[in-house]
Amino acid sequence: MNLVTDISSKLNDLLHGEIHPTIGLHRDIPEEEYHRWHAVSNSWLNLLLASPAHLRYALEHPQDETDSLRVGKAVHRAVLEPERFDELYIRGPAGNWTHVGPKAEVASLRARFPKGIVLKPDEYDQIIAARDAIQEHPLASKLLDNPEYGYEVSACWQYSDAAGELKCKARADILRPDLGTIVDIKTVQSAAPHAFGASMYRYGYVRQAAFYLDSFNAVFDPPHTVFESFAFIVIEKGPNLVAVYEVKPDDLARARLQYQRLLALYAECAYTNRWPGYPEEIRYIDLPDWATVALYEEGWS
């Protein structure tokens, strides 16, 4: 079989400084190095779901972190890598950072800690409060108890189908082979069941669950089904309320079909070096259900 990611030389050119990892389970890999691995990730599939052109554009034009992503990453480090968190994150001064005094203090901190990230006091305090809420939650704290594999474990595996082979990657927050579970931490605006259920679909979390389960099952030696379930520890910003949710088996099965379809699409695009956008023909546009109902009601009022 052809390894499609090796054939796609044009895509390789877009990934400056990429690393070609070996197949297997990788511990103690820095996050920055993992992101340079040349392999298909669930975040790539999120972009591909919009269109292949969206994926290609994102690879050509990497974006700065959003505030939400930056805070979420900091919460991860505070919970999973407390020593690393203390090395990287500094609580900045109070006040308006555009004013002379606080501005000078921030500049001084950045000069003293050139590799550090200076956070505003409310951001820093929010992160610490989120960490404490997770560690004090009776169920979440037990899921964090993971001495065997540690945290932030990476996997590189080879997905195969009739079209060829693709090198894929995944990075799990917590592996619990003793429970048959992979655990992921999410920082969200609302941890309510209906809100997080919608987020699972909107942001590809349910596909992430299926993709990660297959990733880590593939790299255990010998490959077998070690992990059967996927759980999210969800922390709500503000009140720092914690919930733990497990993905339903039926949803995992549907999400598995979706990621397999997307991998086949990626393989085709990489092999042909064609990354199409939206359909070129004219199509009917569907209104959302609520708009159709509103039009009907307004037409008869």
C-alpha positions in Angstrom: 0.0 0.0 0.0 1.0 3.6 -0.5 1.5 5.7 2.6 -0.5 8.7 1.5 1.1 11.2 3.9 4.4 10.5 2.3 3.0 10.9 -1.2 1.6 14.3 -0.4 4.8 16.2 -0.9 3.0 19.5 -1.5 1.4 19.2 1.9 4.8 18.4 3.5 6.1 21.7 2.1 3.4 23.5 4.1 4.4 21.9 7.4 7.7 23.5 8.2 9.9 21.5 10.5 7.6 18.5 10.7 8.6 15.4 12.6 7.8 11.9 11.3 7.1 9.9 14.5 7.4 6.2 14.9 4.3 4.1 15.4 3.6 3.4 19.0 2.9 4.9 22.4 5.0 7.9 23.4 5.3 9.3 26.9 7.0 12.6 27.9 6.6 14.2 24.5 6.4 18.0 24.8 3.2 19.5 23.4 5.1 21.6 21.0 6.9 18.6 19.5 3.6 16.6 19.3 2.0 19.4 17.2 4.9 19.1 14.8 4.3 15.4 14.2 3.4 14.9 10.6 0.2 12.8 11.0 -3.5 13.3 10.8 -5.2 14.5 14.0 -8.8 15.0 15.0 -8.3 18.7 14.8 -7.4 18.3 11.1 -10.6 16.3 10.7 -12.6 19.2 12.3 -11.3 21.5 9.5 -11.7 18.8 6.8 -15.4 18.5 7.8 -15.9 22.1 6.5 -14.0 21.3 3.3 -10.5 20.2 2.2 -9.8 23.8 1.3 -10.4 24.8 4.9 -7.8 22.3 6.1 -5.2 23.4 3.6 -5.8 27.1 4.4 -5.4 26.5 8.1 -2.1 24.6 7.5 -0.8 27.5 5.3 -2.0 30.2 7.7 -1.6 29.1 11.3 -3.6 31.2 13.7 -2.7 32.6 17.1 -4.3 31.0 20.1 -7.7 32.5 21.2 -8.1 33.6 24.8 -10.5 30.6 25.4 -7.9 28.1 24.1 -5.1 29.8 26.1 -7.1 29.5 29.3 -8.1 25.9 28.6 -4.5 24.9 27.9 -3.4 26.6 31.2 -6.1 24.7 33.1 -4.8 21.4 31.6 -1.3 22.3 32.7 -2.4 23.3 36.2 -4.2 20.0 36.7 -2.0 17.6 34.8 1.5 19.3 34.9 1.5 21.4 38.1 5.3 21.8 38.1 5.3 22.9 34.4 2.4 25.3 35.2 4.5 26.9 38.0 7.4 27.3 35.6 5.4 28.8 32.7 2.6 30.9 34.2 3.1 34.1 36.2 0.4 36.1 37.9 0.6 39.6 36.6 -0.2 42.9 38.4 -3.6 44.3 39.0 -4.8 47.4 37.2 -5.0 48.5 33.5 -1.9 47.1 31.7 -2.0 50.0 29.3 -1.3 52.4 32.2 2.3 53.3 33.0 2.7 51.5 36.3 1.2 48.1 35.5 2.6 48.2 32.0 6.1 48.6 33.4 5.6 45.8 35.9 4.4 43.5 33.1 7.4 44.3 31.0 9.7 43.6 33.9 8.1 40.2 34.5 8.4 39.3 30.9 12.0 40.3 30.9 12.7 38.2 34.0 10.8 35.2 32.7 11.3 35.3 28.9 9.8 31.8 28.4 6.9 32.5 30.8 3.3 33.6 30.2 2.2 36.6 32.2 -1.5 36.3 33.0 -3.9 38.9 34.2 -4.8 38.3 37.9 -8.5 37.3 37.2 -7.3 34.8 34.5 -4.7 33.3 36.8 -7.1 33.1 39.7 -9.8 31.5 37.4 -7.3 28.8 36.4 -6.3 28.0 40.0 -10.0 27.9 41.0 -10.8 25.5 38.1 -7.8 23.3 39.1 -9.0 23.1 42.7 -12.6 22.4 41.7 -11.5 19.4 39.6 -9.1 18.1 42.2 -11.9 18.3 44.9 -14.6 16.7 42.8 -15.2 13.2 44.2 -15.3 11.4 40.8 -13.0 13.6 38.7 -10.2 13.3 41.4 -10.4 9.5 41.2 -10.1 9.6 37.4 -7.0 11.8 37.8 -5.3 9.1 39.9 -3.2 7.6 37.2 0.4 6.8 38.3 1.1 4.1 35.7 1.0 6.1 32.5 1.2 9.7 33.7 -0.6 12.4 31.8 -0.6 13.8 28.2 0.3 10.5 26.6 0.7 10.6 22.8 0.0 7.8 20.2 1.0 7.5 16.6 -0.8 4.7 14.7 -1.4 3.6 11.1 -5.0 3.6 9.8 -5.5 1.2 6.9 -8.4 0.7 4.5 -8.8 -0.4 0.9 -7.4 3.0 -0.4 -4.1 2.8 1.5 -2.6 3.7 4.8 -2.5 6.9 6.8 -0.3 7.8 9.8 -2.5 9.3 12.5 -1.9 10.8 16.0 -3.7 11.4 19.2 -2.8 12.9 22.6 -4.8 11.7 25.7 -5.0 13.7 28.9 -5.4 10.6 31.0 -5.2 6.9 30.2 -6.9 4.5 32.5 -6.4 1.0 31.1 -7.4 -0.4 34.5 -10.9 1.1 33.9 -10.8 0.6 30.1 -11.3 4.4 29.8 -9.6 7.4 28.3 -10.3 10.7 30.0 -10.2 14.2 28.6 -10.6 17.6 30.4 -12.6 20.4 28.7 -13.0 24.0 29.9 -16.4 25.3 28.8 -18.9 28.1 29.1 -21.6 25.7 30.3 -21.2 22.2 31.7 -25.0 21.6 31.7 -25.9 18.3 29.9 -27.8 19.9 27.0 -25.1 22.5 26.5 -22.1 20.1 26.6 -24.0 17.6 24.4 -24.4 20.3 21.7 -20.7 21.2 22.1 -19.7 17.5 21.7 -21.1 17.6 18.2 -20.2 21.2 17.3 -16.6 20.9 18.2 -16.0 17.3 17.2 -15.6 16.0 20.7 -17.6 12.8 20.0 -15.5 12.1 17.0 -12.4 12.8 19.1 -13.6 10.1 21.5 -13.9 7.4 18.8 -10.7 8.5 17.1 -8.7 8.4 20.4 -10.1 5.0 21.5 -9.0 3.5 18.2 -5.7 5.3 18.4 -4.6 4.0 21.7 -6.1 0.5 21.2 -4.0 0.3 18.1 -0.6 1.0 19.8 -0.9 -1.3 22.7 1.3 -4.4 22.2 -0.3 -6.6 20.9 -3.0 -4.4 19.6 -6.3 -5.2 21.3 -9.3 -3.5 22.9 -7.9 -2.1 26.1 -10.1 1.0 26.0 -13.8 0.8 25.5 -15.2 4.0 27.0 -14.3 7.7 26.8 -15.1 10.2 29.6 -15.0 14.0 29.8 -14.2 15.9 32.9 -16.0 19.2 32.2 -15.2 22.4 34.1 -17.5 25.4 33.7 -15.9 28.8 33.7 -17.1 31.2 36.3 -18.7 29.2 39.0 -16.1 26.4 38.4 -18.7 23.6 38.4 -17.5 20.2 37.4 -19.4 17.4 35.6 -18.2 14.0 34.3 -19.8 12.6 31.2 -19.3 9.4 29.2 -19.9 9.1 25.5 -22.7 6.7 24.6 -21.6 3.5 22.7 -24.0 4.2 19.8 -22.6 7.7 19.4 -19.1 6.3 19.4 -20.1 3.9 16.6 -21.5 6.8 14.5 -18.5 9.0 15.1 -16.2 6.2 14.1 -17.9 6.0 10.7 -17.6 9.8 10.4 -13.8 9.8 11.1 -13.3 6.9 8.7 -15.1 8.8 5.9 -13.0 11.9 6.6 -9.8 9.9 6.5 -10.8 8.5 3.1 -11.5 12.1 1.9 -8.1 13.2 3.3 -6.3 10.3 1.5 -8.0 11.2 -1.8 -7.0 14.9 -1.4 -3.4 14.1 -0.4 -3.0 11.6 -3.2 -4.4 13.9 -6.0 -3.1 17.1 -4.3 -6.6 18.6 -4.9 -8.2 20.4 -1.9 -11.7 21.5 -3.1 -13.9 24.0 -1.2 -17.7 24.3 -1.5 -19.7 22.6 -4.3 -19.3 24.5 -7.6 -22.9 23.8 -8.8 -26.0 25.6 -7.8 -27.9 23.9 -5.0 -31.0 24.5 -3.0 -30.3 26.0 0.4 -32.1 24.5 3.4 -33.5 26.8 6.1 -33.1 25.6 9.7 -36.3 23.9 11.0 -37.1 26.8 13.3 -37.1 29.2 10.4 -39.3 27.0 8.3 -41.8 26.9 11.1 -41.6 30.6 11.6 -42.3 31.3 7.9 -45.3 28.9 8.0 -46.7 30.6 11.0 -46.1 34.1 9.7 -47.7 33.2 6.4 -51.0 32.2 8.1 -51.1 34.9 10.8 
